[in-house]
Amino acid sequence: MDRRLLHALRIDGRASWNRLGQVLGSSDRTVARRWARLRASGLARVVGATDPQVLAETQWHLRVRVAPGKVVAIGEALARRPDTSWVRIVSGGAEIVWAVRAHTAADADQLMLDTLPRSSVREVTAQSQIHVYAEGAARLLQQLAPLTDDELAALSPVAESSPLPPEPPPTPGPVTELDEVDRRLLAALQTDGRASVARLAAISGAAASTVRRRVDQLRRDGVLTLHVEIDPGALGRHVLTLLWIRTAPADLERTGMALADHPEIGFAAATTGRTSLYASVFTRDTAALYDYLTHRLAELPAVVDVESTSVLRSLKGEAGPRDPLPTRKRS
């Protein structure tokens, strides 16, 4: 039931408890209680995300090597920023990998200059994300407990007040005109995608009817999408590994689409830089990772080179805290 609930929320993250209960064959109270337990335990959460293309932004993947002893403090500072999507400590514990959104490369550089203490930084690498092939560890739910076609149809996206089309209509151009109410709503939904209308109204300072209308419109325009973030360990995938893959331009799309079909892949995207593909791999253990690298990945003929690094700790994003981290007190 937990897995079916998570899959249902992946289809519509703001579906009412009553609607979810009807589709899943349970009461609204039982469904709400199960969700409260999953969220309180840190196993899952619904979060809002903005589309960088619609907002004329670019997602950047950044890697920074820092001085020993500084990695956790810098990583937590990055995780507190509203413009970072995920933050992870990797390799030997002296490297941080994170994703941030910015309008230009200069903006991304400024973000790094504002956040990273220069005396602690040893090396920085930045790559812009240019196309996504697979997104989200919630893809694992389709393999483990898929809903039926009828259940999926019953959960075609709806907002709290009115139906939404199953797929947002094409946007004529970048939507950049967001007012202060929109920005407050998006910020609140990035922390809790299922925040109540009453809570969103209190945060944004707008009336409940305005909140319903604005959230509906942000979803219709493709500005706001809702994602289910799941601790992969709860699904039996305890090892998270990041891959940077080099392939020829002519083989990029074919290889990226092939990666998206691999059940171990949680995320795959084309990027700029020395390597052309970035991917995250969720496996049961290191033996399963070895099997993936030496068989399924090795069978892709266009893969020229692969760099892999293990995630030691996720500070933000899937398998990591998204709620604001507490500020450390100075002694």
C-alpha positions as CSV (number, residue, x, y, z in Angstrom):
1,M,0.0,0.0,0.0
2,D,2.9,2.4,0.8
3,R,4.4,1.8,-2.7
4,R,1.0,2.2,-4.4
5,L,0.4,5.4,-2.5
6,L,3.8,6.8,-3.5
7,H,3.2,5.8,-7.2
8,A,-0.2,7.6,-7.0
9,L,1.4,10.7,-5.6
10,R,3.9,10.6,-8.4
11,I,1.0,10.9,-10.9
12,D,-0.6,13.8,-9.0
13,G,1.3,15.1,-6.0
14,R,-1.6,17.3,-4.8
15,A,-4.5,14.8,-5.2
16,S,-6.9,15.0,-2.3
17,W,-6.9,12.2,0.4
18,N,-10.4,11.4,-0.6
19,R,-9.4,10.9,-4.3
20,L,-6.3,8.9,-3.4
21,G,-8.4,6.7,-1.0
22,Q,-11.0,6.0,-3.7
23,V,-8.4,5.0,-6.3
24,L,-6.4,2.8,-3.8
25,G,-9.4,1.2,-2.2
26,S,-8.8,2.6,1.2
27,S,-10.2,5.4,3.4
28,D,-9.0,8.9,3.2
29,R,-7.9,8.8,6.9
30,T,-5.8,5.6,6.3
31,V,-4.1,7.1,3.3
32,A,-3.4,10.4,5.1
33,R,-2.0,8.5,8.1
34,R,0.3,6.4,6.0
35,W,1.6,9.4,4.2
36,A,2.2,11.2,7.5
37,R,4.3,8.3,8.7
38,L,6.3,8.1,5.5
39,R,7.1,11.8,5.5
40,A,7.9,12.0,9.3
41,S,10.3,9.1,9.0
42,G,12.1,10.8,6.0
43,L,11.3,7.9,3.7
44,A,9.4,10.1,1.2
45,R,8.1,13.6,0.4
46,V,6.3,15.5,-2.3
47,V,8.2,18.5,-3.5
48,G,7.5,21.2,-6.0
49,A,10.1,22.0,-8.8
50,T,10.2,24.7,-11.4
51,D,11.0,24.0,-15.0
52,P,14.3,25.8,-15.8
53,Q,13.4,26.0,-19.5
54,V,10.1,27.7,-18.9
55,L,11.8,30.2,-16.5
56,A,14.7,30.7,-18.9
57,E,17.1,29.2,-16.4
58,T,19.9,26.6,-16.8
59,Q,20.6,23.8,-14.4
60,W,24.3,23.5,-13.6
61,H,26.0,20.4,-12.2
62,L,29.0,21.5,-10.0
63,R,31.8,19.6,-8.4
64,V,34.1,21.2,-5.9
65,R,37.0,19.8,-4.0
66,V,37.5,21.4,-0.6
67,A,40.0,21.5,2.2
68,P,39.7,18.5,4.7
69,G,37.4,19.3,7.5
70,K,35.4,21.9,5.6
71,V,33.2,19.6,3.4
72,V,30.2,19.2,5.8
73,A,30.0,22.9,6.7
74,I,30.2,24.0,3.0
75,G,27.7,21.2,2.0
76,E,25.2,22.3,4.6
77,A,25.5,25.9,3.5
78,L,24.8,24.8,-0.1
79,A,21.8,22.7,1.0
80,R,20.3,25.7,2.7
81,R,20.2,27.7,-0.5
82,P,16.8,27.7,-2.2
83,D,18.4,27.6,-5.7
84,T,20.1,24.2,-5.1
85,S,18.2,21.1,-6.2
86,W,20.4,18.5,-4.6
87,V,23.7,18.4,-2.7
88,R,25.9,15.3,-2.1
89,I,29.2,14.5,-0.5
90,V,31.1,12.0,-2.6
91,S,34.4,10.1,-3.0
92,G,36.8,10.4,-0.1
93,G,34.7,12.9,1.8
94,A,36.5,16.0,0.4
95,E,34.3,16.6,-2.7
96,I,30.8,18.0,-3.0
97,V,28.5,17.6,-6.1
98,W,25.4,19.7,-6.4
99,A,22.9,21.1,-8.8
100,V,21.9,24.7,-9.0
101,R,19.8,26.8,-11.3
102,A,20.8,30.1,-12.8
103,H,20.0,32.3,-15.8
104,T,23.6,32.5,-17.0
105,A,27.0,31.0,-16.4
106,A,28.0,34.3,-14.8
107,D,25.1,33.9,-12.4
108,A,26.3,30.4,-11.5
109,D,29.8,31.7,-11.0
110,Q,28.5,34.4,-8.7
111,L,26.6,31.9,-6.7
112,M,29.8,30.0,-6.1
113,L,31.7,33.1,-5.2
114,D,29.0,34.1,-2.7
115,T,28.8,30.7,-1.1
116,L,32.2,29.0,-1.2
117,P,35.1,30.3,0.9
118,R,38.0,30.8,-1.5
119,S,40.6,29.6,1.1
120,S,38.8,26.2,1.3
121,V,38.3,25.5,-2.4
122,R,40.8,23.3,-4.2
123,E,39.1,22.7,-7.6
124,V,35.7,23.5,-9.2
125,T,34.1,21.9,-12.3
126,A,30.8,23.2,-13.8
127,Q,28.7,21.6,-16.5
128,S,25.3,22.8,-17.8
129,Q,22.4,20.3,-18.1
130,I,21.1,20.5,-21.6
131,H,18.6,17.5,-21.9
132,V,17.1,15.1,-19.5
133,Y,16.5,11.4,-20.4
134,A,15.4,9.9,-17.0
135,E,14.4,11.7,-13.8
136,G,13.8,10.7,-10.3
137,A,14.2,7.6,-8.1
138,A,10.4,7.4,-8.1
139,R,10.9,5.6,-11.4
140,L,11.7,2.5,-9.3
141,L,8.1,2.4,-8.1
142,Q,6.9,1.5,-11.6
143,Q,9.1,-1.6,-11.5
144,L,8.2,-2.6,-7.9
145,A,4.5,-1.8,-7.6
146,P,2.9,-0.3,-10.7
147,L,-0.7,0.9,-10.6
148,T,-3.2,-0.5,-13.1
149,D,-4.1,1.4,-16.2
150,D,-7.5,2.2,-14.7
151,E,-6.0,3.5,-11.6
152,L,-3.5,5.7,-13.6
153,A,-6.4,7.1,-15.6
154,A,-8.3,7.9,-12.4
155,L,-5.3,9.9,-11.2
156,S,-4.7,12.1,-14.2
157,P,-3.4,15.3,-12.7
158,V,-5.9,17.5,-10.8
159,A,-5.4,20.6,-8.8
160,E,-7.3,21.2,-5.6
161,S,-10.0,23.2,-7.2
162,S,-10.2,22.1,-10.9
163,P,-9.0,19.5,-13.3
164,L,-5.7,19.9,-15.1
165,P,-5.0,18.3,-18.5
166,P,-3.0,15.1,-18.4
167,E,-0.2,16.8,-20.1
168,P,0.5,20.6,-20.0
169,P,-0.1,22.3,-23.3
170,P,3.1,23.6,-25.1
171,T,4.3,26.9,-23.7
172,P,4.7,29.5,-26.4
173,G,7.9,30.9,-24.7
174,P,9.7,31.3,-21.4
175,V,7.6,32.4,-18.6
176,T,9.6,34.9,-16.6
177,E,6.9,37.2,-15.2
178,L,6.5,35.8,-11.7
179,D,5.2,38.2,-9.0
180,E,6.0,38.0,-5.3
181,V,3.0,35.8,-4.5
182,D,4.1,33.3,-7.2
183,R,7.6,33.2,-5.8
184,R,6.4,32.7,-2.2
185,L,4.1,29.9,-3.3
186,L,6.9,28.2,-5.3
187,A,9.3,28.5,-2.4
188,A,6.8,26.9,0.0
189,L,5.9,24.1,-2.4
190,Q,9.6,23.3,-2.9
191,T,9.7,22.4,0.7
192,D,6.3,20.6,0.9
193,G,4.5,20.0,-2.4
194,R,1.3,19.0,-0.4
195,A,1.2,22.1,1.8
196,S,-2.5,22.9,2.4
197,V,-4.2,25.9,0.8
198,A,-4.5,27.5,4.2
199,R,-0.8,27.2,4.9
200,L,0.1,28.5,1.4
201,A,-2.3,31.4,2.0
202,A,-0.6,32.3,5.3
203,I,2.9,32.1,3.7
204,S,2.0,34.1,0.5
205,G,-0.3,36.6,2.1
206,A,-2.9,35.9,-0.6
207,A,-6.5,34.7,-0.2
208,A,-7.2,31.0,-0.4
209,S,-9.1,31.4,-3.6
210,T,-6.1,33.3,-5.1
211,V,-3.8,30.5,-3.9
212,R,-5.9,27.8,-5.6
213,R,-6.0,29.8,-8.8
214,R,-2.3,30.6,-8.8
215,V,-1.2,27.0,-8.1
216,D,-3.5,25.7,-10.8
217,Q,-2.1,28.2,-13.3
218,L,1.6,27.6,-12.4
219,R,0.9,23.9,-13.1
220,R,-0.9,24.5,-16.3
221,D,1.9,26.8,-17.6
222,G,4.5,24.1,-16.8
223,V,6.2,26.4,-14.3
224,L,5.5,24.0,-11.4
225,T,5.8,20.3,-11.4
226,L,5.4,18.0,-8.4
227,H,7.9,15.1,-7.7
228,V,7.9,12.3,-5.2
229,E,11.3,12.0,-3.6
230,I,11.9,8.6,-2.1
231,D,14.8,7.2,0.1
232,P,16.0,4.5,-2.3
233,G,17.1,2.4,0.7
234,A,13.4,2.0,1.5
235,L,13.1,0.2,-1.9
236,G,16.1,-2.0,-1.3
237,R,18.6,0.3,-3.2
238,H,21.2,1.2,-0.7
239,V,24.1,2.3,-2.9
240,L,24.0,5.5,-4.9
241,T,26.7,6.1,-7.4
242,L,27.3,9.0,-9.8
243,L,28.5,8.5,-13.3
244,W,30.2,10.9,-15.7
245,I,30.2,9.3,-19.2
246,R,31.9,10.3,-22.4
247,T,30.5,9.5,-25.8
248,A,30.7,10.9,-29.3
249,P,28.1,13.6,-30.2
250,A,26.5,11.3,-32.8
251,D,25.9,8.7,-30.2
252,L,24.7,11.0,-27.4
253,E,21.0,10.7,-27.8
254,R,21.0,6.9,-28.4
255,T,23.2,6.3,-25.4
256,G,21.1,8.6,-23.2
257,M,17.9,6.9,-24.2
258,A,19.4,3.5,-23.5
259,L,20.5,4.6,-20.1
260,A,16.9,5.7,-19.3
261,D,15.7,2.1,-20.0
262,H,18.1,0.7,-17.4
263,P,16.2,-0.1,-14.1
264,E,19.2,1.0,-12.0
265,I,19.2,4.5,-13.4
266,G,17.5,7.1,-11.3
267,F,18.5,10.1,-13.4
268,A,20.3,10.6,-16.7
269,A,21.0,13.9,-18.6
270,A,23.1,15.3,-21.3
271,T,25.6,18.0,-20.2
272,T,28.3,20.3,-21.5
273,G,31.9,19.7,-20.6
274,R,34.5,17.0,-21.1
275,T,31.9,14.3,-20.4
276,S,28.6,14.4,-22.2
277,L,26.4,12.4,-19.9
278,Y,25.7,12.4,-16.2
279,A,23.7,9.7,-14.5
280,S,22.9,8.4,-11.0
281,V,22.7,4.7,-10.3
282,F,20.8,3.1,-7.5
283,T,21.8,-0.5,-6.7
284,R,21.2,-3.0,-3.9
285,D,24.9,-3.2,-2.9
286,T,28.4,-2.9,-4.4
287,A,28.2,-6.4,-6.0
288,A,25.1,-5.2,-7.9
289,L,26.9,-2.0,-8.9
290,Y,29.8,-4.1,-10.2
291,D,27.4,-6.2,-12.2
292,Y,25.8,-3.1,-13.7
293,L,29.1,-1.5,-14.7
294,T,30.6,-4.7,-16.2
295,H,27.4,-5.9,-18.0
296,R,24.6,-3.5,-18.7
297,L,26.6,-0.3,-19.0
298,A,29.5,-2.1,-20.7
299,E,27.1,-3.3,-23.4
300,L,26.5,0.2,-24.6
301,P,28.9,0.4,-27.6
302,A,29.2,4.2,-27.7
303,V,30.5,4.6,-24.2
304,V,34.1,5.7,-24.5
305,D,35.0,6.5,-20.9
306,V,33.3,6.4,-17.5
307,E,34.1,8.0,-14.2
308,S,32.2,6.7,-11.2
309,T,32.1,8.0,-7.6
310,S,30.1,6.8,-4.6
311,V,27.8,9.1,-2.6
312,L,28.8,9.1,1.0
313,R,26.0,11.4,2.2
314,S,23.1,13.3,0.7
315,L,22.5,16.6,2.2
316,K,19.6,17.6,0.0
317,G,17.4,15.9,-2.6
318,E,16.5,12.2,-2.8
319,A,17.7,10.4,0.3
320,G,18.7,13.7,2.0
321,P,16.9,16.3,4.1
322,R,15.1,19.0,2.1
323,D,13.7,21.0,5.0
324,P,16.0,23.8,6.1
325,L,19.0,22.5,8.0
326,P,19.4,23.9,11.5
327,T,22.0,26.6,11.8
328,R,25.0,25.5,13.8
329,K,25.6,27.5,16.9
330,R,29.0,29.0,17.4
331,S,30.8,28.1,20.6
